[in-house]
Amino acid sequence: MNYMSAKEAADKWGISQRRVAVLCSEQRISDATRVGNMWIIPTTAEKPIDARSIRYNKNEEKAVKPFLKWAGGKGQLLKEIEQYYPFEDCNFTKYAEPFVGGGAVLFDILSKYDLEQIYISDINAELINTYRIIRDDIDALIEMLYGMKNEFIPLDNDARKEYYMKKRERFNDLKVNGNENINIEKAALMIFLNKTCFNGLFRVNKKGLFNVPMGSYKNPMICDEANLRAVSEKLQKVTIVCGDYRESADFIDENTFVYFDPPYRPITDTASFTAYTENLFNDDEQIELALFVDEMHKKGAKVVISNSDPKNSNTEDDFFDNIYSAHNIKRVEATRMINCNSEARGKIKELLISNF
């Protein structure tokens, strides 16, 4: 029988060497043997399912943060959302986020827990391409971002605008006519435009073309190499899908915590100025999502959904109270960080809906 060291097992299984030693001492690894001060483990041994490997360990985990500024991002609501995390229950070893967006909740969970399986998806092809490139081609992406940074930062304002518009035009050309050979460039452009455009918006017109003007940042962080590399490391075991949320059904089971953050229902008739994809998410689709949530509830998954609270503008509007009447609805305070009208930025209520 061939053996490997605890360090080799840790590298193979993606956990710490100390955790491997603990699992050996608890006799959770078959035929593991202690020789002097070290453990040797059969090379055929499989990583044991260990609930404690899921728990938060501040000393061992690298904190990662979203690599994009994203309208509707949940960074300010993490303290509320994390109260729903069920991972101290050893039965919950999987996480799914079918509207991943900027991934604030995803990266919070990746920073705190070592889960067995993670699934993310979005219908925004450019966004999902960027996640995949960060996971699979981080060196080439960073090299390209540094190139853009070194070209852009020294320019005066007028030259920056000209450079920005050329990059925006190139991004839209790749978005419409691109192929597999230029995905790295498209991901780099996605990050560059996000870091240099007005308010960090991702907005497209009816033709699907990115149309946000340049922002007025003096020294934008175009390439946050340390975070991008940390994100790349965390995404290695994440399943990344470009597709509709319904495709997550095969992944979700009784061991899964699911967070749905769909496009928010507009609070007012003029509030939907921002479109993140060419596809809108109307009331019929909100209802279909609620029915899908019911299906996942029947599977035994624990589910949290966020959305706007229509009662901000109409106290008689019970739309979400009605379609999620079988579940728990909590109203939490949030601040609109991105809005085309500065006077409209302020405290509002948002909904956190759960099936538990």
C-alpha positions in Angstrom: 0.0 0.0 0.0 1.3 3.5 -0.9 1.1 6.3 1.6 1.1 10.1 1.6 1.9 12.6 4.4 -0.6 14.7 6.2 0.6 17.7 4.2 0.2 15.9 0.9 -3.3 14.9 1.9 -4.1 18.5 2.9 -3.0 19.7 -0.5 -5.0 17.0 -2.2 -8.2 17.6 -0.3 -8.0 21.4 -0.1 -8.0 21.6 3.7 -5.3 22.4 6.3 -2.6 20.0 7.5 -3.8 20.5 11.1 -7.4 19.4 10.1 -6.0 16.3 8.5 -4.1 15.4 11.7 -7.3 16.0 13.7 -9.3 13.7 11.3 -6.6 11.0 11.7 -6.6 11.2 15.5 -10.4 10.9 15.4 -10.0 7.7 13.2 -12.1 9.3 10.5 -9.5 8.4 7.8 -9.3 4.7 7.1 -5.9 3.0 7.7 -4.2 6.2 8.7 -1.1 5.4 10.8 0.9 7.4 13.2 4.7 7.1 12.8 6.6 9.0 15.4 5.2 12.6 15.3 3.6 12.3 11.9 0.6 10.7 10.2 0.9 8.6 7.1 -2.3 8.1 5.0 -3.1 5.6 2.2 -2.9 7.4 -1.2 -6.3 5.8 -2.0 -8.0 7.4 1.1 -10.9 9.8 0.3 -11.5 13.0 2.1 -14.0 12.3 4.9 -17.2 14.3 5.3 -16.5 16.3 8.4 -19.0 18.9 9.6 -16.3 20.7 11.6 -14.3 21.4 8.4 -17.3 23.6 7.4 -17.1 25.9 10.4 -15.5 29.3 10.4 -11.9 29.4 11.3 -10.5 33.0 11.3 -6.9 31.9 11.6 -6.9 29.7 8.5 -9.1 31.4 5.9 -8.3 34.3 3.6 -11.0 37.0 3.4 -12.0 37.8 -0.1 -14.2 40.6 -1.4 -16.2 41.2 -4.6 -14.0 42.2 -7.5 -16.7 44.4 -9.0 -18.8 47.2 -7.7 -22.3 46.0 -8.5 -25.6 47.8 -8.3 -27.8 46.1 -5.8 -24.8 44.5 -4.1 -25.4 43.1 -0.7 -22.3 44.2 1.2 -24.3 46.5 3.5 -26.8 43.7 4.3 -24.3 41.0 5.1 -24.8 41.3 8.8 -28.5 40.6 8.3 -28.0 37.9 5.8 -25.3 36.0 7.7 -27.8 35.4 10.5 -29.5 32.9 8.1 -26.4 30.9 7.4 -27.2 27.3 8.4 -23.7 25.8 8.1 -23.2 25.1 11.8 -25.7 22.3 11.1 -23.5 19.5 9.8 -26.3 18.5 7.3 -25.8 21.7 5.2 -22.6 21.2 3.2 -23.6 23.0 -0.1 -24.3 26.5 -1.2 -26.1 27.9 -4.3 -26.4 31.5 -5.5 -28.3 31.5 -8.8 -28.3 35.3 -9.3 -24.7 35.8 -8.2 -24.1 39.4 -9.4 -21.2 41.0 -7.6 -21.1 38.0 -5.2 -21.0 39.8 -1.8 -22.7 36.9 -0.1 -20.7 34.3 -2.0 -17.4 35.8 -1.0 -18.5 36.2 2.6 -19.3 32.5 2.7 -16.1 31.5 0.8 -14.1 33.5 3.4 -15.8 31.8 6.4 -16.6 28.2 5.4 -15.1 25.2 3.7 -18.2 23.7 2.0 -18.3 20.5 0.0 -19.9 22.0 -3.1 -20.8 25.6 -4.3 -22.8 26.6 -7.4 -23.2 30.1 -8.8 -24.9 31.3 -11.9 -26.2 34.4 -13.7 -27.6 35.2 -17.1 -25.2 38.0 -17.6 -22.7 36.3 -20.0 -20.0 39.0 -19.5 -20.2 38.7 -15.7 -20.0 34.9 -15.8 -17.1 35.0 -18.3 -15.2 37.3 -15.8 -15.8 34.8 -12.9 -14.5 32.0 -15.1 -11.4 33.9 -16.3 -10.5 34.8 -12.7 -10.8 31.2 -11.7 -9.0 29.7 -14.7 -6.7 32.4 -16.3 -5.7 34.7 -13.4 -2.1 35.4 -14.6 -3.1 36.5 -18.1 -6.0 38.6 -16.7 -3.7 40.4 -14.2 -1.1 41.1 -16.9 -3.8 42.6 -19.1 -5.2 44.7 -16.3 -1.8 46.1 -15.4 -1.4 47.1 -19.0 -4.6 49.0 -19.0 -3.8 50.6 -15.7 -0.3 51.8 -16.9 -1.9 53.2 -20.0 -4.8 54.9 -18.4 -3.6 56.4 -15.1 -0.9 58.8 -16.5 -3.4 60.4 -18.9 -5.1 63.8 -18.4 -8.9 63.9 -18.2 -9.6 64.4 -21.9 -7.2 61.7 -22.9 -8.7 59.4 -20.3 -12.2 59.9 -21.8 -10.9 59.1 -25.2 -9.2 56.0 -23.9 -12.3 55.0 -21.9 -14.6 55.3 -24.9 -12.3 53.2 -27.1 -12.3 50.5 -24.4 -16.0 50.7 -24.1 -16.4 50.4 -27.9 -14.1 47.4 -27.9 -16.0 45.7 -25.0 -19.3 46.1 -26.9 -17.8 44.8 -30.1 -16.6 41.7 -28.2 -19.9 41.4 -26.4 -21.7 41.2 -29.7 -19.1 39.6 -32.0 -16.7 37.9 -29.6 -15.5 34.3 -29.6 -13.7 32.0 -27.2 -10.3 33.4 -28.1 -10.8 36.8 -26.6 -12.6 35.9 -23.3 -9.6 37.1 -21.3 -9.7 40.5 -23.0 -13.4 40.8 -22.4 -13.0 40.0 -18.7 -10.2 42.6 -18.4 -12.4 45.2 -20.1 -15.3 44.3 -17.8 -13.2 45.0 -14.7 -11.5 48.1 -16.2 -14.9 49.7 -17.2 -16.4 48.8 -13.8 -13.5 50.5 -12.0 -13.5 53.6 -14.2 -17.1 54.2 -15.2 -19.7 56.4 -13.5 -20.7 55.0 -10.1 -19.5 51.5 -11.0 -22.7 50.8 -12.9 -23.2 47.9 -15.3 -26.0 49.1 -17.5 -26.9 48.2 -21.1 -29.3 49.7 -23.6 -32.1 47.8 -25.4 -29.5 46.6 -27.9 -27.5 45.1 -25.1 -24.6 47.6 -25.4 -22.8 48.9 -22.3 -23.5 52.6 -22.2 -22.2 54.1 -18.9 -20.0 57.2 -19.2 -16.6 57.5 -17.6 -16.5 58.4 -13.9 -14.3 61.0 -12.3 -12.0 58.9 -10.2 -8.5 60.3 -9.7 -6.7 57.0 -9.1 -9.1 54.0 -9.6 -8.1 50.6 -8.4 -8.0 48.9 -11.9 -6.0 45.9 -10.8 -6.4 44.7 -7.2 -3.9 41.9 -7.7 -4.0 40.5 -4.1 -7.8 40.2 -4.0 -8.0 38.9 -7.5 -5.6 36.1 -6.7 -7.4 35.3 -3.5 -10.7 35.2 -5.3 -9.1 32.9 -8.0 -8.0 30.5 -5.3 -11.5 30.5 -3.6 -13.2 29.9 -7.0 -11.3 26.8 -7.8 -13.9 24.4 -6.5 -16.9 26.6 -7.5 -19.3 25.5 -10.3 -19.9 28.6 -12.5 -22.8 28.5 -14.8 -24.1 31.0 -17.3 -27.8 30.4 -17.3 -31.3 30.8 -15.9 -31.8 30.2 -12.1 -33.9 27.2 -12.9 -30.8 25.3 -14.0 -29.8 25.2 -10.3 -32.6 22.7 -9.5 -30.4 19.7 -10.2 -27.8 21.0 -7.7 -30.1 22.0 -4.9 -31.1 19.3 -2.4 -31.8 18.9 1.3 -28.1 19.7 2.1 -28.2 23.1 0.3 -28.5 26.7 1.5 -29.7 28.8 -1.4 -29.6 32.6 -1.7 -31.7 34.2 -4.4 -31.0 37.9 -5.2 -33.0 38.5 -8.4 -33.4 41.8 -10.2 -35.4 43.9 -7.8 -38.9 44.9 -8.5 -38.9 48.7 -9.2 -40.1 50.7 -6.2 -41.5 53.4 -8.5 -42.3 53.7 -12.2 -39.0 55.5 -12.8 -36.8 53.4 -10.6 -35.9 50.9 -13.3 -33.4 53.1 -15.1 -30.7 50.6 -14.7 -30.8 47.4 -16.7 -28.0 44.9 -15.9 -28.8 42.7 -18.9 -30.9 42.9 -21.9 -33.6 40.8 -20.1 -36.0 42.4 -17.7 -37.5 40.6 -14.7 -41.2 41.5 -14.5 -43.9 40.6 -12.0 -44.8 37.4 -13.8 -41.2 36.3 -13.5 -41.1 37.3 -9.8 -44.1 35.0 -9.3 -42.4 32.2 -11.2 -39.4 32.6 -8.9 -41.6 32.3 -5.9 -43.0 29.1 -7.3 -39.5 27.8 -7.8 -38.6 28.7 -4.2 -41.6 26.6 -3.1 -40.2 23.6 -5.1 -36.8 24.0 -3.5 -38.5 24.2 -0.1 -40.2 20.8 -0.8 -36.7 19.4 -1.5 -35.6 20.4 2.0 -33.3 23.2 1.0 -33.0 26.3 3.2 -33.7 29.4 1.1 -33.3 33.1 1.5 -34.6 35.7 -1.0 -34.0 39.4 -1.1 -36.0 42.0 -2.9 -37.2 45.6 -2.7 -40.1 46.5 -0.4 -42.9 48.0 -2.5 -44.3 49.5 0.7 -41.6 52.1 0.5 -43.8 53.9 -2.0 -47.2 52.3 -1.5 -48.2 51.0 1.9 -51.0 49.1 0.2 -48.8 47.1 -2.1 -48.7 43.5 -0.8 -47.2 41.9 -3.9 -44.3 40.1 -2.1 -46.4 39.5 1.1 -48.8 37.6 -1.1 -46.5 35.5 -3.3 -44.3 34.6 -0.3 -47.2 34.2 2.1 -46.1 30.7 3.1 -42.6 32.0 4.2 -41.1 34.4 6.7 -40.7 38.0 5.6 -38.4 40.4 7.4 -38.1 44.1 6.5 -34.5 45.5 6.9 -33.0 48.9 6.4 -30.7 49.6 3.5 -29.1 52.6 1.8 -29.4 53.1 -1.9 -25.7 53.5 -2.9 -26.3 53.7 -6.6 -29.0 55.9 -8.1 -29.0 58.3 -11.1 -30.7 60.9 -8.8 -28.5 61.9 -5.9 -31.6 63.1 -4.0 -33.0 59.6 -4.1 -30.1 58.0 -2.3 -31.0 57.3 1.3 -32.5 54.8 3.7 -35.2 52.4 2.4 -36.6 49.1 3.4 -35.7 45.9 1.7 -37.1 42.4 2.1 -35.3 39.3 3.4 -37.6 36.3 2.9 -36.8 32.8 4.2 -38.4 29.4 4.4 -37.2 28.7 7.9 
